[in-house]
Amino acid sequence: MEEFMSKMLVSDLIPIIAVMALGYAAGKRNVFQEDQARVLNKLVLDFALPAALFVSIVKADRAMLVENATLSLISLIGLVVLFMLSYFTLQWFFKRSKAEGAVCALIAGSPTIGFLGYAVLDPLYGTGVETGLVIAIVAIVVNAVTIPLGLYLLNAGGGGEKTADGAPHGNALLAAMKEPVVWVPVLAVALVVIGVQVPDQFDPTFNLLAQANSSVAVFAAGLTLSAYKIELDWEVAYNTAFKLILMPGVFLLAGWACGLDATILQMLVLSVALPPAFSGIIISSRFQVYTRTGTSTLAVCVLGFIVAAPFWVYLARLAGGN
């Protein structure tokens, strides 16, 4: 466990904190203006992130999803239900708008599985088929279900693209489906379901663009954070507890009750305990919705994950009988 934590700190969390701090410092020193930061956000959301999502999803296959139906159903139902719970409770408890609730759900209700999944799970569980299986299934749900759902709710709540007079830009569903970060992962899932294999020769093209996703997204998150004072209020505390305590706790109970394999259970719990998806922060910054509290939630969750990760690994091992 100590070796795992040291690898996770050195290989994953310290680089995130360092790049985010670099973006924060650049923003504080006005190296990047606000409009330039939005260009970076647009680069990630419209090009780099869709490419990264496409590459990660098409590596899965239909047989894998069918053979692991229990894991797939737990991931789908659990993530969607918790996503909607975050969406509604923010409106109930903190009187936020529907658009703000949608962005909060994209942050507090979504793990950054595409960015940190392999980096966190590989040192502890190896690079075997089971690791890729858990990451692929959780990534498909997050990237092809909850992100499109969040953008739909954002548009429906009046927080998405607008016309010149400030009115919502057409039908909320159509507006969401026009976003590359929505239709690209949906297309990838469709290819997996119908059994179409993307030739490996295309990998370098997609990977070259996808490689910009993580670094630019974290740097842009730091830029966004620099425009606001980090908050440590009840709302940030609630979002952090939702992400690092409630989500993995629900999945631990659900996976244990459904009799998941002990190792699969551990990896699933750790996957959903990961810090918030950076795509939520990018969407928040692009549409200027829930930016202050959203970026504060991200910063606190990244630090909190250092404590939460070994705790959930330990509990999952106990539940699995290891």
Legacy VTK file of the C-alpha trace (Angstrom):
# vtk DataFile Version 3.0
C-alpha trace
ASCII
DATASET POLYDATA
POINTS 322 float
0.000 0.000 0.000
2.821 2.421 0.837
4.492 1.696 -2.504
1.197 2.277 -4.313
0.624 5.604 -2.573
4.143 6.820 -3.307
3.790 5.905 -7.000
0.390 7.600 -7.183
1.754 10.759 -5.588
4.854 10.964 -7.780
3.300 9.779 -11.057
-0.217 11.219 -10.833
-1.140 13.758 -8.195
2.062 15.810 -7.972
2.127 16.392 -11.772
-1.538 17.469 -11.664
-0.910 19.873 -8.799
2.274 21.200 -10.448
0.673 21.854 -13.859
-2.427 23.339 -12.247
-0.219 25.590 -10.107
1.680 26.651 -13.222
-1.599 27.623 -14.888
-2.677 29.408 -11.716
0.583 31.375 -11.589
0.308 32.245 -15.294
-3.188 33.562 -14.709
-2.186 35.607 -11.662
0.693 37.173 -13.603
-1.600 37.929 -16.545
0.539 35.854 -18.913
-2.766 34.708 -20.411
-5.725 37.021 -20.817
-9.267 35.803 -20.212
-10.045 35.425 -23.920
-6.841 33.417 -24.413
-7.809 31.065 -21.592
-11.129 30.487 -23.333
-9.261 29.542 -26.504
-7.441 26.828 -24.530
-10.760 25.617 -23.134
-12.224 25.475 -26.633
-9.175 23.552 -27.885
-9.686 20.928 -25.185
-13.476 20.695 -25.376
-13.873 20.697 -29.159
-10.747 18.852 -30.313
-8.377 17.241 -27.785
-10.977 15.801 -25.382
-13.210 14.291 -28.120
-10.132 12.656 -29.660
-9.098 11.228 -26.282
-12.612 9.921 -25.621
-12.845 8.314 -29.043
-9.520 6.520 -28.650
-10.368 5.206 -25.176
-13.842 3.958 -26.084
-13.135 2.204 -29.409
-10.548 0.014 -27.688
-13.446 -1.785 -25.987
-15.486 -4.470 -27.717
-19.066 -5.711 -27.650
-18.195 -9.106 -26.175
-16.485 -7.434 -23.231
-19.622 -5.459 -22.385
-21.881 -8.518 -22.662
-19.632 -10.850 -20.674
-19.398 -8.326 -17.846
-23.051 -7.306 -17.789
-23.163 -6.960 -13.982
-20.228 -4.553 -13.919
-21.669 -2.636 -16.873
-25.106 -2.294 -15.254
-23.696 -1.246 -11.867
-21.531 1.383 -13.588
-24.358 2.692 -15.777
-27.080 2.815 -13.125
-24.782 3.968 -10.327
-23.116 6.804 -12.221
-26.331 8.100 -13.794
-28.276 7.981 -10.509
-25.499 9.734 -8.578
-25.081 12.263 -11.391
-28.781 13.151 -11.174
-28.642 13.185 -7.374
-25.864 15.788 -7.515
-27.890 17.763 -10.080
-31.035 17.899 -7.963
-29.532 18.227 -4.467
-27.519 21.285 -5.468
-30.777 22.966 -6.441
-32.589 21.779 -3.307
-29.929 22.483 -0.688
-28.043 25.437 -2.156
-30.767 27.025 -4.335
-28.631 26.859 -7.464
-30.054 27.115 -10.985
-30.580 24.105 -13.246
-27.599 25.124 -15.362
-25.381 25.339 -12.269
-26.689 21.986 -11.076
-25.765 20.429 -14.422
-22.186 21.714 -14.273
-21.851 20.664 -10.635
-22.962 17.139 -11.581
-20.317 17.095 -14.325
-17.744 17.917 -11.632
-18.889 16.346 -8.339
-20.690 13.422 -9.973
-18.076 12.370 -12.537
-14.609 10.822 -11.951
-11.670 11.773 -14.179
-11.393 8.180 -15.376
-9.947 8.957 -18.816
-7.039 10.935 -17.386
-6.145 9.137 -14.161
-7.693 5.688 -14.614
-4.692 3.741 -15.868
-2.195 5.922 -14.022
-3.791 5.164 -10.644
-4.922 1.547 -11.142
-1.895 0.123 -12.990
0.613 0.514 -10.103
-1.687 -1.381 -7.752
-3.363 -3.965 -9.999
-1.062 -4.284 -12.992
-1.764 -3.788 -16.680
-3.935 -6.858 -17.155
-7.279 -7.298 -18.884
-9.282 -6.643 -15.706
-7.776 -3.177 -15.258
-8.593 -2.195 -18.820
-12.067 -3.685 -18.455
-13.064 -1.566 -15.448
-11.572 1.615 -16.882
-13.207 1.089 -20.292
-16.685 0.483 -18.884
-16.573 3.413 -16.452
-15.109 5.637 -19.191
-17.903 4.716 -21.609
-20.575 5.646 -19.057
-18.893 8.926 -18.060
-17.949 10.029 -21.569
-20.876 8.752 -23.626
-23.726 9.098 -21.112
-23.166 11.606 -18.308
-21.264 14.247 -20.324
-23.987 14.376 -23.023
-26.627 14.337 -20.272
-24.884 17.187 -18.463
-24.642 19.309 -21.607
-28.304 18.668 -22.358
-29.298 19.769 -18.848
-26.974 22.771 -19.125
-28.643 23.876 -22.366
-32.113 23.127 -21.012
-31.308 25.292 -17.988
-30.283 28.211 -20.178
-26.557 27.943 -19.530
-25.337 26.722 -22.930
-24.859 28.394 -26.275
-26.950 31.540 -26.760
-28.052 33.681 -29.675
-26.932 37.281 -30.170
-29.820 38.558 -28.040
-28.929 36.228 -25.156
-31.711 33.706 -25.713
-31.061 29.937 -25.547
-29.682 28.618 -28.819
-32.514 26.374 -30.093
-33.539 22.941 -28.815
-31.497 21.864 -25.782
-30.984 18.302 -27.024
-29.935 19.393 -30.506
-27.634 22.037 -29.041
-25.951 19.410 -26.854
-25.602 16.914 -29.722
-23.783 19.522 -31.830
-20.926 19.560 -29.322
-18.004 17.303 -30.391
-17.551 16.199 -26.783
-21.065 14.685 -27.021
-21.426 13.184 -30.501
-17.869 11.801 -30.771
-18.110 9.412 -27.770
-21.663 8.467 -28.795
-20.307 7.577 -32.240
-17.508 5.555 -30.640
-19.974 3.562 -28.523
-22.122 2.925 -31.600
-19.086 1.509 -33.409
-18.325 -0.760 -30.450
-21.922 -1.990 -30.217
-22.207 -2.859 -33.928
-18.772 -4.486 -33.866
-16.833 -2.092 -36.101
-13.109 -2.118 -35.310
-11.160 1.065 -36.026
-7.866 0.074 -37.720
-4.764 0.510 -35.557
-3.229 2.628 -38.314
-5.472 5.500 -37.235
-4.190 5.427 -33.637
-1.218 7.790 -34.128
-3.463 10.447 -35.664
-5.979 10.391 -32.807
-3.311 9.944 -30.130
-1.328 12.981 -31.265
-4.369 15.195 -30.725
-5.534 13.335 -27.620
-2.157 13.816 -25.902
-2.869 17.526 -25.630
-6.014 16.846 -23.619
-4.701 16.134 -20.126
-1.935 18.720 -19.906
-3.900 21.560 -21.515
-7.028 20.725 -19.515
-5.168 20.830 -16.192
-3.297 24.007 -17.181
-6.575 25.636 -18.251
-8.155 24.580 -14.950
-5.340 26.435 -13.176
-5.982 29.505 -15.307
-9.665 29.366 -14.428
-8.840 28.925 -10.759
-6.592 32.001 -10.821
-9.575 34.216 -11.604
-11.326 33.209 -8.386
-10.484 32.888 -4.740
-10.537 29.259 -3.603
-13.625 28.782 -1.454
-13.870 26.482 1.546
-17.570 26.755 2.308
-20.374 24.270 2.953
-21.130 23.847 -0.731
-17.547 22.916 -1.591
-17.498 20.593 1.419
-20.722 18.953 0.217
-19.395 18.485 -3.319
-16.141 17.046 -1.983
-17.958 14.622 0.331
-20.249 13.624 -2.533
-17.302 12.874 -4.800
-14.852 11.254 -2.386
-17.181 9.605 0.160
-20.713 9.054 -1.146
-19.866 7.859 -4.677
-17.278 5.196 -3.757
-19.378 4.156 -0.751
-22.444 3.515 -2.918
-20.411 1.550 -5.450
-18.746 -0.489 -2.712
-22.129 -1.554 -1.333
-23.631 -2.174 -4.791
-20.656 -4.191 -6.028
-20.482 -6.242 -2.838
-24.247 -6.944 -2.921
-24.062 -8.036 -6.568
-21.139 -10.370 -5.878
-18.502 -8.706 -8.023
-15.075 -10.337 -8.108
-12.928 -8.974 -5.270
-10.301 -7.386 -7.516
-12.907 -5.923 -9.893
-14.723 -4.466 -6.875
-11.569 -2.768 -5.598
-10.792 -1.248 -8.980
-14.370 -0.054 -9.498
-14.503 1.643 -6.097
-11.145 3.343 -6.644
-12.196 4.418 -10.150
-15.297 6.282 -8.975
-13.349 7.804 -6.064
-11.017 9.585 -8.527
-11.024 13.419 -8.488
-13.638 15.275 -10.582
-13.521 15.021 -14.358
-11.536 17.911 -15.823
-14.078 18.083 -18.653
-16.559 19.509 -16.136
-14.204 22.374 -15.311
-13.578 23.046 -18.992
-17.329 23.143 -19.683
-17.807 25.387 -16.647
-15.158 27.812 -17.876
-16.363 27.842 -21.468
-19.956 28.699 -20.585
-19.070 30.714 -17.452
-21.368 28.654 -15.245
-20.481 27.550 -11.679
-16.820 28.449 -12.200
-15.899 29.711 -8.734
-17.317 26.825 -6.700
-16.529 24.266 -9.401
-12.825 25.066 -9.513
-12.643 25.159 -5.719
-14.271 21.715 -5.609
-11.682 20.386 -8.044
-8.763 21.776 -6.043
-10.030 20.375 -2.723
-10.893 16.979 -4.241
-7.442 16.543 -5.793
-5.864 17.023 -2.368
-8.563 15.000 -0.594
-8.036 12.023 -2.904
-4.605 11.505 -1.345
-6.372 10.593 1.906
-9.457 8.941 0.398
-7.673 6.516 -1.968
-5.966 4.214 0.592
-9.091 4.301 2.775
-11.332 2.983 -0.034
-8.770 0.425 -1.194
-8.613 -0.916 2.354
-12.419 -1.098 2.727
-12.842 -2.704 -0.710
-10.262 -5.361 0.192
-12.153 -6.124 3.396
-15.461 -6.372 1.525
-13.875 -8.648 -1.076
-12.357 -10.891 1.553
-8.726 -9.939 0.728
LINES 1 323
322 0 1 2 3 4 5 6 7 8 9 10 11 12 13 14 15 16 17 18 19 20 21 22 23 24 25 26 27 28 29 30 31 32 33 34 35 36 37 38 39 40 41 42 43 44 45 46 47 48 49 50 51 52 53 54 55 56 57 58 59 60 61 62 63 64 65 66 67 68 69 70 71 72 73 74 75 76 77 78 79 80 81 82 83 84 85 86 87 88 89 90 91 92 93 94 95 96 97 98 99 100 101 102 103 104 105 106 107 108 109 110 111 112 113 114 115 116 117 118 119 120 121 122 123 124 125 126 127 128 129 130 131 132 133 134 135 136 137 138 139 140 141 142 143 144 145 146 147 148 149 150 151 152 153 154 155 156 157 158 159 160 161 162 163 164 165 166 167 168 169 170 171 172 173 174 175 176 177 178 179 180 181 182 183 184 185 186 187 188 189 190 191 192 193 194 195 196 197 198 199 200 201 202 203 204 205 206 207 208 209 210 211 212 213 214 215 216 217 218 219 220 221 222 223 224 225 226 227 228 229 230 231 232 233 234 235 236 237 238 239 240 241 242 243 244 245 246 247 248 249 250 251 252 253 254 255 256 257 258 259 260 261 262 263 264 265 266 267 268 269 270 271 272 273 274 275 276 277 278 279 280 281 282 283 284 285 286 287 288 289 290 291 292 293 294 295 296 297 298 299 300 301 302 303 304 305 306 307 308 309 310 311 312 313 314 315 316 317 318 319 320 321
